[in-house]
Amino acid sequence: MLPSTVFPDLKDRSVLITGGGSGIGASLTEGFVRQGARVAFIDIAEAPSLALVEQLEQKYGNRPLYLNTDLRDIDALRKAVAEAEAAHGAITVLINNAAWDDRHEIEAVTEDYWNLNQSINLRPQFFAVQAVLPGMKKAGGGAIVNFTSVSFMMNQGDLPVYTAAKAGVIGLTKGLAGKLGIDKIRVNAIAPGWVMTERQKELWATPEGMKAHIGKQSLKEEIQPDDMVGPCLFLASDAARMLTAQTLIVDGGYL
């Protein structure tokens, strides 16, 4: 369930969300559309993204802009940012959500696999920021929210290349925040716990595993994609005006 809170300053803001067509990203896209923002989202999966656009327009009368883009292609990412700015004006909220949490064994990782993983989970976050910066600075400031994960904080061992990237997201967040504060640009991160997206349920979430995981949470419920929306809206809004360089852990109290 999406949060009922309304952040008036988000209305008509130009928002760009990466990986906004499914999972957590689709909930984020809907959350910002519901606030009345002018939302553009990037996703490589065309069919679910187009379906989401139609669904949200019918539901809210606010049509998001879908940008079919492979974030591994930095030139394509820059073109997508330019297209979003042409449609909605300078981007003043950037949500770096896209990720690929493929499981892998240490022995099986090749140099090509390492580079592929980082090219999805870490590299685009920096280059998306770089691409929106001129417009965001000209607009007088903005908010950037980078998605990391609690996986590296809990020593999860079955995806070490991914956890390396997600740890890097926090370093990137703090470094950007230290540099961009003078431009009135806030940079924060969200670290989700085990969120029950369709992908998680299809590939990894067994009843036994979920029971054990929820048993270690303080809040004894499954975490849903919609549960990431409120924290993200807060960090993007003026309610978090003096909050930067922080990582907000949203894991039901697992840690």
ZADOTOR-597656 format. One line per 2 residues: their letters; for each residue x, y, z of N, C-alpha, C. Coordinates in Angstrom, 3 decimals, always signed. Layout:
BEGIN
A	X/Y/Z/X/Y/Z/X/Y/Z ~ ... .
! end
This chain:
BEGIN
ML	+0.838/-1.197/+0.000/+0.000/+0.000/+0.000/+0.874/+1.248/+0.000 ~ +0.590/+2.157/-0.923/+1.365/+3.395/-0.998/+1.042/+4.288/+0.195 .
PS	+2.009/+5.090/+0.635/+1.751/+5.985/+1.773/+0.726/+7.051/+1.417 ~ -0.067/+7.462/+2.415/-1.106/+8.470/+2.183/-0.561/+9.897/+2.259 .
TV	+0.649/+10.044/+2.767/+1.227/+11.369/+2.944/+1.426/+12.076/+1.608 ~ +1.082/+13.366/+1.580/+1.294/+14.187/+0.392/+2.401/+15.188/+0.673 .
FP	+3.349/+15.282/-0.237/+4.437/+16.257/-0.150/+4.189/+17.318/-1.224 ~ +3.582/+18.447/-0.845/+3.173/+19.437/-1.852/+4.309/+19.921/-2.738 .
DL	+5.540/+19.966/-2.210/+6.654/+20.469/-3.016/+7.055/+19.516/-4.139 ~ +6.584/+18.277/-4.097/+6.909/+17.333/-5.164/+6.002/+17.486/-6.375 .
KD	+4.902/+18.187/-6.230/+4.001/+18.382/-7.364/+4.718/+19.169/-8.461 ~ +4.636/+18.664/-9.665/+5.234/+19.278/-10.856/+6.761/+19.227/-10.871 .
RS	+7.378/+18.562/-9.913/+8.832/+18.389/-9.965/+9.186/+17.439/-11.098 ~ +10.313/+17.671/-11.742/+10.812/+16.779/-12.793/+11.638/+15.686/-12.134 .
VL	+11.137/+14.459/-12.237/+11.722/+13.307/-11.541/+12.182/+12.272/-12.569 ~ +13.376/+11.717/-12.370/+13.865/+10.621/-13.203/+14.172/+9.430/-12.308 .
IT	+13.633/+8.263/-12.680/+13.818/+7.034/-11.909/+14.443/+5.985/-12.821 ~ +15.550/+5.390/-12.398/+16.125/+4.296/-13.177/+15.540/+2.973/-12.696 .
GG	+15.345/+2.048/-13.632/+14.740/+0.767/-13.280/+13.323/+0.928/-12.785 ~ +12.593/+1.869/-13.370/+11.278/+2.242/-12.847/+10.108/+1.464/-13.377 .
GS	+10.352/+0.374/-14.117/+9.260/-0.325/-14.762/+8.736/-1.546/-14.040 ~ +9.455/-2.032/-13.028/+9.008/-3.232/-12.319/+9.583/-3.232/-10.914 .
GI	+9.078/-4.139/-10.083/+9.592/-4.293/-8.731/+9.489/-3.021/-7.911 ~ +10.531/-2.744/-7.139/+10.563/-1.523/-6.329/+10.413/-0.302/-7.221 .
GA	+11.063/-0.333/-8.386/+11.027/+0.813/-9.287/+9.631/+1.180/-9.724 ~ +8.782/+0.188/-10.017/+7.408/+0.474/-10.424/+6.640/+1.144/-9.293 .
SL	+6.874/+0.708/-8.061/+6.223/+1.355/-6.914/+6.702/+2.795/-6.761 ~ +7.991/+3.034/-6.981/+8.521/+4.391/-6.900/+7.913/+5.269/-7.987 .
TE	+7.818/+4.738/-9.199/+7.211/+5.488/-10.291/+5.786/+5.873/-9.941 ~ +5.015/+4.912/-9.455/+3.635/+5.220/-9.069/+3.587/+6.226/-7.923 .
GF	+4.483/+6.070/-6.967/+4.486/+6.985/-5.824/+4.698/+8.430/-6.224 ~ +5.634/+8.674/-7.134/+5.891/+10.047/-7.574/+4.794/+10.547/-8.515 .
VR	+4.257/+9.677/-9.358/+3.122/+10.061/-10.207/+1.946/+10.476/-9.329 ~ +1.714/+9.728/-8.289/+0.607/+10.012/-7.354/+0.785/+11.360/-6.664 .
QG	+2.021/+11.801/-6.493/+2.294/+13.097/-5.882/+2.093/+14.243/-6.868 ~ +1.854/+13.911/-8.136/+1.674/+14.956/-9.151/+2.969/+15.397/-9.796 .
AR	+4.042/+14.636/-9.596/+5.326/+14.970/-10.216/+5.285/+14.628/-11.699 ~ +6.191/+15.247/-12.438/+6.389/+14.912/-13.848/+7.492/+13.856/-13.889 .
VA	+7.068/+12.626/-14.105/+7.954/+11.484/-13.915/+8.406/+10.906/-15.253 ~ +9.701/+10.707/-15.371/+10.275/+9.905/-16.460/+10.983/+8.724/-15.809 .
FI	+10.884/+7.552/-16.440/+11.596/+6.405/-15.883/+12.278/+5.616/-16.986 ~ +13.428/+5.079/-16.619/+14.261/+4.274/-17.514/+14.089/+2.807/-17.150 .
DI	+13.919/+1.974/-18.169/+13.897/+0.529/-17.938/+14.205/-0.165/-19.259 ~ +14.846/-1.324/-19.170/+15.190/-2.059/-20.385/+14.057/-2.979/-20.823 .
AE	+13.151/-3.335/-19.901/+12.054/-4.255/-20.207/+10.854/-3.461/-20.720 ~ +10.574/-3.596/-22.008/+9.593/-2.721/-22.643/+8.149/-3.055/-22.291 .
AP	+7.765/-4.322/-22.370/+6.356/-4.685/-22.201/+5.789/-4.278/-20.843 ~ +6.424/-4.644/-19.725/+5.867/-4.221/-18.431/+5.907/-2.711/-18.234 .
SL	+6.896/-2.053/-18.816/+7.005/-0.599/-18.673/+5.864/+0.113/-19.393 ~ +5.566/-0.318/-20.607/+4.468/+0.288/-21.357/+3.134/+0.031/-20.655 .
AL	+2.968/-1.173/-20.106/+1.743/-1.480/-19.362/+1.615/-0.582/-18.142 ~ +2.727/-0.317/-17.466/+2.714/+0.553/-16.295/+2.312/+1.975/-16.669 .
VE	+2.821/+2.479/-17.786/+2.472/+3.823/-18.244/+0.961/+3.945/-18.429 ~ +0.357/+2.995/-19.107/-1.086/+3.041/-19.357/-1.871/+2.935/-18.059 .
QL	-1.429/+2.059/-17.196/-2.111/+1.856/-15.914/-2.108/+3.130/-15.073 ~ -0.949/+3.793/-14.993/-0.846/+4.987/-14.152/-1.594/+6.165/-14.750 .
EQ	-1.585/+6.275/-16.060/-2.353/+7.357/-16.675/-3.843/+7.181/-16.401 ~ -4.328/+5.966/-16.515/-5.742/+5.711/-16.249/-6.084/+5.957/-14.782 .
KY	-5.182/+5.611/-13.907/-5.445/+5.691/-12.471/-5.343/+7.110/-11.931 ~ -4.377/+7.887/-12.441/-4.088/+9.203/-11.863/-4.254/+10.363/-12.846 .
GN	-4.407/+10.063/-14.123/-4.461/+11.142/-15.116/-3.139/+11.853/-15.264 ~ -2.056/+11.179/-14.921/-0.707/+11.748/-14.960/+0.192/+10.713/-15.620 .
RP	+0.495/+10.912/-16.896/+1.204/+9.910/-17.692/+2.714/+10.048/-17.531 ~ +3.384/+9.022/-17.013/+4.844/+9.086/-16.946/+5.459/+8.854/-18.322 .
LY	+6.684/+9.307/-18.474/+7.430/+9.135/-19.718/+8.340/+7.922/-19.567 ~ +8.129/+6.932/-20.438/+8.977/+5.741/-20.415/+10.118/+5.887/-21.410 .
LN	+11.341/+5.611/-20.947/+12.540/+5.699/-21.758/+13.194/+4.323/-21.815 ~ +13.064/+3.655/-22.950/+13.634/+2.320/-23.115/+15.142/+2.457/-23.318 .
TD	+15.899/+2.153/-22.272/+17.338/+2.421/-22.285/+18.085/+1.323/-21.551 ~ +19.214/+0.921/-22.096/+20.122/-0.011/-21.450/+21.153/+0.821/-20.684 .
LR	+21.099/+0.770/-19.366/+21.971/+1.608/-18.539/+23.451/+1.240/-18.665 ~ +23.743/+0.108/-19.265/+25.149/-0.247/-19.494/+25.759/+0.633/-20.579 .
DI	+24.915/+1.253/-21.378/+25.332/+2.129/-22.471/+25.253/+3.577/-21.977 ~ +26.384/+4.146/-21.620/+26.388/+5.466/-20.996/+25.914/+6.551/-21.967 .
DA	+26.255/+6.435/-23.228/+25.750/+7.406/-24.210/+24.229/+7.357/-24.287 ~ +23.669/+6.153/-24.260/+22.214/+6.003/-24.277/+21.595/+6.586/-23.011 .
LR	+22.255/+6.412/-21.884/+21.781/+6.997/-20.629/+21.744/+8.516/-20.727 ~ +22.797/+9.099/-21.280/+22.834/+10.558/-21.434/+21.718/+11.050/-22.356 .
KA	+21.440/+10.289/-23.419/+20.356/+10.666/-24.332/+19.012/+10.576/-23.625 ~ +18.835/+9.570/-22.779/+17.586/+9.427/-22.030/+17.380/+10.597/-21.077 .
VA	+18.441/+11.022/-20.420/+18.350/+12.188/-19.535/+17.950/+13.427/-20.332 ~ +18.563/+13.607/-21.484/+18.228/+14.760/-22.320/+16.765/+14.715/-22.762 .
EA	+16.271/+13.527/-23.080/+14.872/+13.388/-23.498/+13.926/+13.704/-22.342 ~ +14.272/+13.240/-21.157/+13.449/+13.541/-19.981/+13.426/+15.042/-19.701 .
EA	+14.582/+15.694/-19.841/+14.651/+17.139/-19.608/+13.868/+17.909/-20.672 ~ +13.910/+17.439/-21.908/+13.159/+18.106/-22.975/+11.660/+18.027/-22.725 .
AH	+11.224/+16.924/-22.141/+9.800/+16.734/-21.883/+9.325/+17.417/-20.618 ~ +10.154/+17.406/-19.568/+9.678/+17.821/-18.242/+10.469/+18.959/-17.609 .
GA	+11.513/+19.436/-18.267/+12.363/+20.451/-17.663/+13.499/+19.817/-16.881 ~ +14.357/+20.649/-16.337/+15.535/+20.172/-15.610/+15.128/+19.193/-14.517 .
IT	+15.847/+18.078/-14.439/+15.560/+17.060/-13.429/+16.041/+17.561/-12.068 ~ +15.121/+17.636/-11.119/+15.498/+18.073/-9.769/+15.367/+16.952/-8.737 .
VL	+14.869/+15.791/-9.171/+14.869/+14.589/-8.330/+15.355/+13.430/-9.180 ~ +16.457/+12.809/-8.772/+16.989/+11.626/-9.447/+16.945/+10.455/-8.475 .
IN	+16.313/+9.365/-8.899/+16.257/+8.155/-8.085/+17.030/+7.066/-8.815 ~ +18.200/+6.719/-8.303/+19.037/+5.663/-8.883/+18.635/+4.327/-8.263 .
NA	+17.662/+3.673/-8.890/+17.086/+2.453/-8.326/+17.529/+1.178/-9.038 ~ +17.852/+1.247/-10.306/+18.101/+0.038/-11.101/+19.201/-0.832/-10.489 .
AW	+18.983/-2.155/-10.533/+19.973/-3.084/-9.984/+19.750/-4.474/-10.570 ~ +20.744/-5.337/-10.356/+20.685/-6.721/-10.826/+21.318/-7.585/-9.744 .
DD	+20.474/-8.284/-8.967/+20.958/-9.036/-7.810/+21.137/-10.517/-8.128 ~ +21.783/-10.795/-9.212/+22.076/-12.165/-9.630/+22.969/-12.853/-8.605 .
RH	+22.630/-14.098/-8.242/+23.479/-14.876/-7.340/+24.641/-15.477/-8.134 ~ +25.803/-15.635/-7.468/+26.970/-16.154/-8.167/+27.979/-16.690/-7.163 .
EI	+28.757/-17.669/-7.609/+29.812/-18.252/-6.787/+31.142/-17.553/-7.089 ~ +31.954/-17.408/-6.081/+33.243/-16.732/-6.236/+34.058/-17.376/-7.353 .
EA	+34.103/-18.700/-7.374/+34.938/-19.422/-8.339/+34.472/-19.215/-9.781 ~ +33.196/-18.864/-9.943/+32.634/-18.743/-11.293/+32.767/-17.342/-11.876 .
VT	+33.181/-16.384/-11.072/+33.230/-14.991/-11.531/+34.425/-14.785/-12.459 ~ +34.139/-14.285/-13.643/+35.181/-13.910/-14.602/+35.328/-12.396/-14.615 .
ED	+36.353/-11.923/-15.270/+36.531/-10.479/-15.397/+35.346/-9.857/-16.138 ~ +34.855/-10.527/-17.169/+33.704/-10.017/-17.911/+32.458/-9.950/-17.027 .
YW	+32.257/-10.980/-16.199/+31.089/-10.965/-15.310/+31.193/-9.824/-14.291 ~ +32.382/-9.663/-13.726/+32.595/-8.549/-12.784/+32.229/-7.216/-13.435 .
NL	+32.733/-6.980/-14.623/+32.473/-5.718/-15.309/+30.994/-5.560/-15.643 ~ +30.350/-6.642/-16.051/+28.918/-6.597/-16.340/+28.129/-6.221/-15.089 .
NQ	+28.446/-6.848/-13.985/+27.731/-6.587/-12.741/+27.884/-5.132/-12.298 ~ +29.095/-4.637/-12.333/+29.325/-3.247/-11.933/+28.697/-2.261/-12.917 .
SI	+28.597/-2.679/-14.187/+28.029/-1.796/-15.208/+26.521/-1.617/-15.038 ~ +25.912/-2.454/-14.218/+24.488/-2.322/-13.907/+24.288/-1.763/-12.503 .
NL	+25.068/-2.249/-11.542/+24.792/-1.970/-10.129/+25.477/-0.739/-9.552 ~ +26.526/-0.245/-10.196/+27.243/+0.905/-9.635/+27.517/+1.998/-10.661 .
RP	+28.093/+1.641/-11.783/+28.529/+2.649/-12.753/+27.411/+3.596/-13.202 ~ +26.209/+3.108/-13.521/+25.173/+4.038/-13.995/+24.730/+5.059/-12.946 .
QF	+24.878/+4.717/-11.673/+24.483/+5.681/-10.645/+25.338/+6.945/-10.756 ~ +26.636/+6.761/-10.940/+27.500/+7.940/-11.089/+27.175/+8.707/-12.358 .
FA	+27.056/+8.006/-13.476/+26.879/+8.708/-14.747/+25.486/+9.320/-14.891 ~ +24.488/+8.760/-14.213/+23.180/+9.413/-14.183/+23.270/+10.739/-13.433 .
VQ	+23.992/+10.715/-12.311/+24.202/+11.970/-11.565/+24.937/+12.978/-12.439 ~ +26.002/+12.551/-13.082/+26.771/+13.449/-13.935/+25.889/+14.080/-15.014 .
AV	+24.985/+13.276/-15.584/+24.150/+13.763/-16.679/+23.104/+14.780/-16.220 ~ +22.569/+14.603/-15.021/+21.520/+15.537/-14.559/+22.089/+16.780/-13.894 .
LP	+23.363/+16.749/-13.544/+23.937/+17.833/-12.739/+23.806/+19.230/-13.362 ~ +24.117/+19.431/-14.634/+24.017/+20.800/-15.163/+22.625/+21.404/-14.992 .
GM	+21.594/+20.627/-15.308/+20.236/+21.130/-15.161/+19.846/+21.317/-13.716 ~ +20.265/+20.401/-12.854/+19.924/+20.483/-11.436/+20.578/+21.704/-10.789 .
KK	+21.828/+21.953/-11.149/+22.510/+23.140/-10.626/+21.834/+24.413/-11.117 ~ +21.495/+24.443/-12.406/+20.842/+25.630/-12.975/+19.492/+25.880/-12.331 .
AG	+18.808/+24.792/-11.935/+17.496/+24.916/-11.292/+17.599/+25.388/-9.849 ~ +18.801/+25.407/-9.305/+18.989/+25.902/-7.939/+19.065/+24.822/-6.888 .
GG	+19.168/+23.557/-7.311/+19.321/+22.481/-6.332/+18.445/+21.296/-6.666 ~ +18.505/+20.299/-5.804/+17.700/+19.104/-6.034/+18.045/+18.017/-5.047 .
AI	+17.490/+16.835/-5.298/+17.696/+15.689/-4.412/+18.013/+14.461/-5.240 ~ +19.000/+13.712/-4.780/+19.391/+12.450/-5.397/+19.253/+11.356/-4.352 .
VN	+18.585/+10.270/-4.723/+18.439/+9.118/-3.827/+19.004/+7.898/-4.535 ~ +20.046/+7.321/-3.956/+20.695/+6.141/-4.507/+20.253/+4.902/-3.728 .
FT	+19.869/+3.850/-4.439/+19.479/+2.615/-3.750/+20.680/+1.705/-3.589 ~ +20.930/+1.331/-2.331/+21.944/+0.353/-1.989/+21.213/-0.889/-1.477 .
SV	+21.765/-1.618/-0.525/+21.132/-2.833/-0.016/+21.740/-3.180/+1.334 ~ +20.946/-3.831/+2.187/+21.519/-4.307/+3.451/+22.352/-5.574/+3.250 .
SF	+22.344/-6.128/+2.046/+22.997/-7.421/+1.820/+24.462/-7.421/+2.235 ~ +25.162/-6.319/+1.959/+26.583/-6.299/+2.326/+26.765/-6.034/+3.811 .
MM	+25.770/-5.440/+4.457/+25.854/-5.162/+5.889/+25.628/-6.428/+6.714 ~ +24.934/-7.422/+6.136/+24.631/-8.655/+6.850/+25.503/-9.820/+6.377 .
NQ	+26.577/-9.481/+5.647/+27.557/-10.487/+5.207/+26.932/-11.572/+4.337 ~ +25.964/-11.194/+3.515/+25.351/-12.175/+2.626/+26.384/-12.681/+1.637 .
GD	+26.549/-13.984/+1.538/+27.707/-14.532/+0.857/+27.493/-15.058/-0.547 ~ +26.255/-15.040/-1.045/+26.009/-15.684/-2.334/+25.948/-14.720/-3.505 .
LP	+26.403/-13.487/-3.305/+26.453/-12.516/-4.404/+27.508/-11.445/-4.128 ~ +28.788/-11.835/-3.981/+29.829/-10.916/-3.525/+30.113/-9.757/-4.477 .
VY	+29.966/-9.951/-5.777/+30.215/-8.850/-6.711/+29.120/-7.799/-6.559 ~ +27.891/-8.242/-6.369/+26.768/-7.346/-6.122/+26.953/-6.580/-4.816 .
TA	+27.341/-7.284/-3.749/+27.494/-6.592/-2.469/+28.644/-5.589/-2.524 ~ +29.675/-5.888/-3.309/+30.751/-4.910/-3.487/+30.204/-3.633/-4.126 .
AK	+29.350/-3.802/-5.131/+28.753/-2.634/-5.785/+27.874/-1.853/-4.822 ~ +27.093/-2.573/-4.026/+26.160/-1.901/-3.127/+26.879/-1.180/-1.991 .
AG	+28.002/-1.713/-1.559/+28.841/-0.979/-0.600/+29.390/+0.273/-1.273 ~ +29.770/+0.135/-2.549/+30.270/+1.284/-3.303/+29.250/+2.392/-3.439 .
VI	+27.973/+2.035/-3.504/+26.920/+3.050/-3.619/+26.940/+3.992/-2.419 ~ +27.213/+3.461/-1.237/+27.262/+4.320/-0.049/+28.471/+5.243/-0.107 .
GL	+29.612/+4.725/-0.548/+30.774/+5.595/-0.714/+30.522/+6.677/-1.741 ~ +29.887/+6.301/-2.838/+29.541/+7.270/-3.876/+28.595/+8.329/-3.330 .
TK	+27.605/+7.893/-2.577/+26.619/+8.813/-2.002/+27.293/+9.855/-1.121 ~ +28.176/+9.407/-0.249/+28.819/+10.339/+0.674/+29.773/+11.281/-0.056 .
GL	+30.489/+10.739/-1.045/+31.392/+11.600/-1.813/+30.653/+12.665/-2.604 ~ +29.539/+12.282/-3.230/+28.739/+13.247/-3.982/+28.117/+14.281/-3.057 .
AG	+27.630/+13.828/-1.916/+27.012/+14.762/-0.967/+28.007/+15.816/-0.508 ~ +29.241/+15.376/-0.255/+30.256/+16.320/+0.184/+30.607/+17.346/-0.876 .
KL	+30.508/+16.956/-2.129/+30.847/+17.860/-3.223/+29.702/+18.777/-3.617 ~ +28.474/+18.274/-3.569/+27.345/+18.976/-4.178/+26.494/+19.784/-3.200 .
GI	+26.801/+19.697/-1.921/+26.020/+20.467/-0.953/+26.051/+21.961/-1.219 ~ +27.186/+22.454/-1.702/+27.295/+23.890/-1.984/+26.339/+24.321/-3.099 .
DK	+25.904/+23.364/-3.908/+24.946/+23.642/-4.977/+23.513/+23.369/-4.547 ~ +23.314/+23.141/-3.251/+21.987/+22.832/-2.695/+21.416/+21.544/-3.271 .
IR	+22.308/+20.602/-3.506/+21.915/+19.281/-3.972/+22.195/+18.285/-2.843 ~ +21.147/+17.625/-2.398/+21.265/+16.633/-1.329/+21.384/+15.248/-1.949 .
VN	+22.244/+14.411/-1.366/+22.465/+13.053/-1.875/+22.375/+12.076/-0.706 ~ +21.404/+11.194/-0.774/+21.201/+10.198/+0.274/+21.005/+8.825/-0.347 .
AI	+21.003/+7.811/+0.501/+20.816/+6.437/+0.024/+19.733/+5.747/+0.842 ~ +19.084/+4.771/+0.220/+18.149/+3.879/+0.901/+18.694/+2.460/+0.784 .
AP	+18.712/+1.759/+1.913/+19.163/+0.364/+1.945/+17.970/-0.523/+2.288 ~ +17.328/-1.097/+1.281/+16.204/-1.991/+1.566/+16.656/-3.310/+2.175 .
GW	+15.766/-3.890/+2.973/+15.947/-5.275/+3.386/+15.469/-6.201/+2.285 ~ +14.967/-7.369/+2.667/+14.508/-8.337/+1.665/+13.091/-7.970/+1.245 .
VM	+12.988/-7.312/+0.107/+11.710/-6.816/-0.398/+11.096/-7.880/-1.305 ~ +9.828/-8.186/-1.067/+9.180/-9.273/-1.794/+8.643/-8.821/-3.150 .
TE	+9.556/-8.588/-4.064/+9.182/-8.318/-5.452/+8.822/-9.646/-6.129 ~ +8.215/-9.561/-7.293/+7.897/-10.784/-8.033/+9.166/-11.572/-8.354 .
RQ	+10.240/-10.860/-8.640/+11.513/-11.530/-8.952/+12.004/-12.340/-7.751 ~ +11.951/-11.757/-6.562/+12.402/-12.470/-5.368/+11.544/-13.701/-5.116 .
KE	+10.231/-13.539/-5.253/+9.323/-14.656/-4.992/+9.500/-15.775/-6.006 ~ +9.813/-15.407/-7.227/+9.969/-16.406/-8.288/+11.275/-17.169/-8.162 .
LW	+12.340/-16.471/-7.751/+13.675/-17.075/-7.821/+14.235/-17.570/-6.480 ~ +13.958/-16.862/-5.393/+14.710/-17.146/-4.168/+13.897/-17.261/-2.877 .
AT	+12.708/-16.729/-2.814/+11.972/-16.648/-1.545/+11.167/-17.917/-1.302 ~ +11.757/-18.864/-0.587/+11.028/-20.067/-0.184/+10.274/-19.783/+1.117 .
PE	+9.211/-20.531/+1.398/+8.496/-20.327/+2.673/+9.407/-20.465/+3.891 ~ +10.311/-21.430/+3.841/+11.221/-21.634/+4.973/+12.187/-20.458/+5.127 .
GM	+12.710/-20.007/+3.982/+13.636/-18.876/+4.028/+12.976/-17.603/+4.503 ~ +11.757/-17.359/+4.045/+11.037/-16.157/+4.475/+10.724/-16.211/+5.967 .
KA	+10.313/-17.377/+6.450/+9.993/-17.512/+7.876/+11.221/-17.219/+8.736 ~ +12.357/-17.743/+8.314/+13.591/-17.510/+9.073/+13.989/-16.039/+9.033 .
HI	+13.851/-15.424/+7.853/+14.250/-14.024/+7.714/+13.333/-13.106/+8.527 ~ +12.040/-13.286/+8.389/+11.085/-12.437/+9.119/+11.237/-12.651/+10.616 .
GK	+11.620/-13.861/+11.003/+11.843/-14.119/+12.427/+12.942/-13.257/+13.025 ~ +13.878/-12.791/+12.180/+14.961/-11.924/+12.654/+14.621/-10.440/+12.521 .
QS	+13.517/-10.127/+11.851/+13.076/-8.732/+11.766/+12.365/-8.346/+13.057 ~ +12.440/-7.085/+13.432/+11.652/-6.586/+14.559/+10.175/-6.516/+14.184 .
LK	+9.898/-6.106/+12.937/+8.533/-6.045/+12.430/+8.263/-7.334/+11.666 ~ +7.329/-8.112/+12.148/+7.133/-9.481/+11.661/+6.196/-9.549/+10.456 .
EE	+6.550/-8.811/+9.403/+5.783/-8.836/+8.171/+6.734/-8.843/+6.983 ~ +6.230/-9.349/+5.854/+6.989/-9.236/+4.621/+7.138/-7.767/+4.229 .
IQ	+8.301/-7.398/+3.738/+8.516/-6.047/+3.214/+8.080/-6.039/+1.756 ~ +7.213/-5.089/+1.412/+6.671/-4.990/+0.067/+7.337/-3.844/-0.701 .
PD	+7.317/-3.881/-2.035/+7.896/-2.774/-2.814/+7.338/-1.410/-2.424 ~ +6.050/-1.345/-2.125/+5.447/-0.063/-1.742/+6.066/+0.518/-0.470 .
DM	+6.671/-0.344/+0.364/+7.268/+0.135/+1.613/+8.505/+0.996/+1.385 ~ +9.047/+0.984/+0.184/+10.195/+1.829/-0.129/+9.768/+3.229/-0.587 .
VG	+8.488/+3.416/-0.874/+8.030/+4.674/-1.468/+8.068/+5.817/-0.466 ~ +7.506/+5.615/+0.710/+7.484/+6.696/+1.708/+8.859/+7.218/+2.044 .
PC	+9.825/+6.334/+2.381/+11.179/+6.827/+2.652/+11.778/+7.588/+1.480 ~ +11.513/+7.124/+0.253/+12.086/+7.786/-0.919/+11.442/+9.155/-1.142 .
LF	+10.120/+9.238/-1.018/+9.445/+10.533/-1.147/+9.966/+11.516/-0.110 ~ +10.143/+11.049/+1.113/+10.658/+11.910/+2.181/+12.037/+12.461/+1.826 .
LA	+12.939/+11.592/+1.407/+14.294/+12.043/+1.089/+14.316/+12.991/-0.105 ~ +13.368/+12.819/-1.031/+13.308/+13.680/-2.216/+12.667/+15.026/-1.928 .
SD	+11.917/+15.106/-0.845/+11.101/+16.289/-0.569/+11.825/+17.301/+0.316 ~ +11.216/+18.471/+0.434/+11.771/+19.515/+1.303/+11.670/+19.161/+2.780 .
AA	+10.913/+18.118/+3.111/+10.858/+17.663/+4.502/+12.232/+17.202/+4.978 ~ +13.086/+16.807/+4.037/+14.448/+16.372/+4.358/+15.468/+17.448/+3.962 .
RM	+15.107/+18.700/+4.096/+15.884/+19.837/+3.583/+17.331/+19.850/+4.065 ~ +17.569/+19.465/+5.301/+18.928/+19.502/+5.841/+19.498/+18.102/+6.068 .
LT	+19.020/+17.152/+5.292/+19.472/+15.772/+5.434/+20.231/+15.365/+4.179 ~ +21.497/+15.074/+4.347/+22.309/+14.626/+3.207/+23.426/+13.720/+3.695 .
AQ	+23.996/+12.931/+2.772/+25.103/+12.010/+3.048/+24.698/+10.874/+3.992 ~ +23.406/+10.556/+4.054/+22.916/+9.547/+4.972/+22.408/+8.315/+4.227 .
TL	+22.406/+7.186/+4.932/+21.832/+5.954/+4.421/+20.679/+5.547/+5.322 ~ +19.492/+5.491/+4.750/+18.278/+5.128/+5.495/+18.030/+3.643/+5.292 .
IV	+18.119/+2.879/+6.371/+17.932/+1.417/+6.303/+16.453/+1.109/+6.510 ~ +15.863/+0.423/+5.527/+14.431/+0.096/+5.584/+14.321/-1.419/+5.476 .
DG	+14.517/-2.088/+6.601/+14.625/-3.557/+6.579/+13.738/-4.233/+7.631 ~ +12.765/-3.510/+8.173/+11.892/-4.093/+9.173/+12.584/-4.365/+10.494 .
GY	+13.759/-3.776/+10.683/+14.505/-3.970/+11.919/+15.366/-5.221/+11.923 ~ +15.692/-5.773/+10.751/+16.540/-6.952/+10.680/+17.906/-6.685/+11.284 .
L	+18.490/-5.542/+10.953/+19.825/-5.212/+11.479/+19.765/-4.656/+12.896 .
! end
